[in-house]
Amino acid sequence: MWRVWFLGLVQGLTEFLPISSSGHLIVVKYWFALPAPGASLEVALHLGTLIAIVVGYRQELWQWTHDLFQGSYPARQLLYHVFLATLPAAALGYFFEDRVVAYFIPSAVIVGWAVTSLLLWLTPVPTSDPYRSIESLAPWEVLAIGTMQSLALWPGLSRSGSTIFMGRLFRLSPETCAQFSFYLAIPVLSGAFVLTWWRHPLQHPFSTPFALSGTIVAAISGLFAIKWVKSALKRPRVWRRFGLYTFGMAILTWWLGG
């Protein structure tokens, strides 16, 4: 049971904090010689982090859904941008999945964490200049954010850190960057959830009490991580400490023979 809770905690925290969930899961399993979580637990953990987003942004998602049914142009534009930004990751995952998985090793994580540290340190700090809205982004800017998300398929390269970095370059506010990054996680996590379940149709997140507890732990820790990111983005010093953390993890993994 402790292994399920531990993996749920790691998945929930690192999926949304800019420190890479894939990198942590790889090195944690390597350091502690943990077996693969199994299909049912993978489904449970993906579901838990998905629940965290829905709960954490329940008011915004409800308003967005309501506006979509009302035919609101900004709501439709946001939906289009989420779809557009998801295309690069979907294409890369579909055509190069086997090659990407081959790099799920500690030595690759070291490189990913080093790049993550650089992106976090280079993230523009909040200013008094007017911010842009998500709807005002040009298609090429949305694709640029989506491309950064697709590159985060490399283990150790944070998906949230990469997309937030690019969003800040395009003068989105810290809150808007976090919101768009987490909205982009919905199709990504949903796709991972459905794909794992489709490959293992007899496995589902509630197949055992262990898997269910993994879902709960991942959801609670993920919700905490979402709030942490929102707060850290307003304080550049705190945000850059995540970069120190990932750099330290890269050094530690290398020192331990990654």
BELLINWO-V498876 format. One record per pair of residues at least 4 apart in sequence whose C-alpha atoms are under 8 Angstrom apart, sorted by sequence separation. I is the first residue (numbers start at 0). GAP is how many residues later the second one is. If there is no record, write none. Layout:
# BELLINWO-V498876
((I GAP) (I GAP))
This chain:
# BELLINWO-V498876
((0 4) (1 4) (2 4) (3 4) (4 4) (5 4) (6 4) (7 4) (8 4) (9 4) (10 4) (11 4) (12 4) (13 4) (14 4) (15 4) (18 4) (19 4) (20 4) (21 4) (22 4) (23 4) (24 4) (25 4) (26 4) (27 4) (28 4) (29 4) (36 4) (37 4) (38 4) (39 4) (40 4) (41 4) (42 4) (43 4) (44 4) (45 4) (46 4) (47 4) (48 4) (49 4) (50 4) (51 4) (52 4) (53 4) (56 4) (57 4) (58 4) (59 4) (60 4) (61 4) (62 4) (63 4) (64 4) (65 4) (66 4) (67 4) (70 4) (71 4) (72 4) (73 4) (74 4) (75 4) (76 4) (77 4) (78 4) (79 4) (80 4) (81 4) (82 4) (85 4) (86 4) (87 4) (88 4) (89 4) (90 4) (91 4) (92 4) (95 4) (96 4) (97 4) (98 4) (99 4) (103 4) (104 4) (105 4) (106 4) (107 4) (108 4) (109 4) (110 4) (111 4) (112 4) (113 4) (114 4) (115 4) (116 4) (117 4) (118 4) (131 4) (132 4) (136 4) (137 4) (138 4) (139 4) (140 4) (141 4) (142 4) (143 4) (144 4) (145 4) (146 4) (147 4) (148 4) (151 4) (152 4) (157 4) (158 4) (159 4) (160 4) (161 4) (162 4) (163 4) (164 4) (165 4) (166 4) (167 4) (171 4) (172 4) (173 4) (174 4) (175 4) (176 4) (177 4) (178 4) (179 4) (180 4) (181 4) (182 4) (183 4) (184 4) (185 4) (186 4) (187 4) (188 4) (189 4) (190 4) (191 4) (192 4) (193 4) (194 4) (195 4) (196 4) (202 4) (206 4) (207 4) (208 4) (209 4) (210 4) (211 4) (212 4) (213 4) (214 4) (215 4) (216 4) (217 4) (218 4) (219 4) (220 4) (221 4) (222 4) (223 4) (224 4) (225 4) (226 4) (227 4) (228 4) (229 4) (230 4) (231 4) (234 4) (235 4) (236 4) (237 4) (238 4) (239 4) (240 4) (241 4) (242 4) (243 4) (244 4) (245 4) (246 4) (247 4) (248 4) (249 4) (250 4) (251 4) (252 4) (253 4) (13 5) (14 5) (15 5) (27 5) (28 5) (36 5) (52 5) (66 5) (70 5) (91 5) (102 5) (103 5) (131 5) (136 5) (151 5) (156 5) (166 5) (167 5) (171 5) (196 5) (205 5) (206 5) (232 5) (252 5) (13 6) (14 6) (27 6) (28 6) (150 6) (151 6) (152 6) (167 6) (196 6) (204 6) (205 6) (231 6) (232 6) (13 7) (28 7) (53 7) (67 7) (92 7) (151 7) (196 7) (204 7) (231 7) (12 8) (66 8) (67 8) (167 9) (10 10) (13 10) (64 10) (148 10) (151 10) (163 10) (166 10) (204 10) (9 11) (63 11) (147 11) (148 11) (148 13) (163 13) (9 14) (10 14) (147 14) (148 14) (162 14) (163 14) (9 15) (147 15) (144 17) (145 17) (163 17) (6 18) (144 18) (147 18) (159 18) (162 18) (144 21) (159 21) (143 22) (144 22) (159 22) (140 29) (3 33) (11 33) (10 34) (14 34) (11 36) (3 37) (7 37) (11 37) (10 38) (131 38) (133 38) (131 39) (132 39) (115 40) (130 40) (131 40) (115 41) (119 41) (122 41) (123 41) (130 41) (131 41) (111 42) (114 42) (115 42) (118 42) (122 42) (130 42) (133 42) (111 43) (112 43) (118 43) (121 43) (132 43) (111 44) (112 44) (123 44) (108 45) (110 45) (111 45) (112 45) (115 45) (119 45) (122 45) (123 45) (107 46) (108 46) (109 46) (111 46) (115 46) (118 46) (122 46) (133 46) (107 47) (108 47) (125 47) (107 48) (108 48) (125 48) (103 50) (104 50) (102 51) (103 51) (177 51) (102 52) (177 52) (80 53) (99 53) (80 54) (99 54) (83 55) (87 55) (174 55) (77 56) (173 56) (77 57) (84 57) (88 57) (92 57) (76 58) (80 58) (83 58) (84 58) (87 58) (88 58) (91 58) (174 58) (83 59) (84 59) (86 59) (87 59) (173 59) (84 60) (85 60) (88 60) (89 60) (92 60) (173 60) (73 61) (80 61) (84 61) (87 61) (88 61) (83 62) (84 62) (87 62) (88 62) (88 64) (29 76) (25 78) (26 78) (25 79) (26 79) (25 80) (26 82) (22 83) (25 83) (22 86) (22 89) (22 90) (19 93) (18 94) (18 97) (17 98) (81 98) (85 98) (84 99) (81 101) (85 101) (81 102) (85 102) (125 108) (125 110) (124 111) (119 119) (120 119) (119 120) (119 122) (120 122) (119 123) (118 124) (116 125) (117 125) (116 126) (115 127) (116 127) (116 128) (52 129) (116 129) (52 130) (115 130) (116 130) (22 132) (23 132) (113 132) (21 133) (22 133) (52 133) (112 133) (113 133) (21 134) (22 134) (112 134) (19 135) (20 135) (19 136) (49 136) (112 136) (113 136) (18 137) (19 137) (20 137) (112 137) (18 138) (19 138) (18 139) (19 139) (49 139) (109 139) (110 139) (17 140) (48 140) (49 140) (109 140) (17 141) (108 141) (109 141) (17 142) (18 142) (46 142) (16 143) (17 143) (45 143) (46 143) (109 143) (14 144) (15 144) (16 144) (17 144) (45 144) (109 144) (14 145) (45 146) (46 146) (106 146) (45 147) (105 147) (106 147) (109 148) (42 149) (42 150) (41 151) (106 151) (105 152) (42 153) (104 153) (41 154) (42 154) (38 157) (39 157) (38 158) (46 158) (42 160) (43 160) (38 161) (42 161) (43 161) (42 162) (43 162) (39 163) (38 164) (39 164) (40 164) (39 165) (15 166) (47 166) (48 166) (51 166) (39 167) (43 167) (47 167) (51 167) (55 167) (43 168) (46 168) (47 168) (50 168) (51 168) (54 168) (44 169) (45 169) (47 169) (48 169) (49 169) (52 169) (40 170) (43 170) (44 170) (47 170) (48 170) (51 170) (52 170) (55 170) (39 171) (43 171) (47 171) (51 171) (55 171) (46 172) (47 172) (40 173) (44 173) (48 173) (52 173) (47 174) (48 174) (51 174) (11 205) (12 205) (3 206) (7 206) (11 206) (15 206) (3 207) (6 207) (7 207) (10 207) (11 207) (14 207) (4 208) (7 208) (8 208) (9 208) (11 208) (12 208) (13 208) (16 208) (0 209) (3 209) (4 209) (7 209) (8 209) (11 209) (12 209) (15 209) (16 209) (3 210) (7 210) (11 210) (15 210) (10 211) (11 211) (12 211) (13 211) (16 211) (17 211) (4 212) (8 212) (12 212) (16 212) (7 213) (11 213) (15 213) (18 223) (17 224) (18 224) (18 226) (26 226) (18 227))
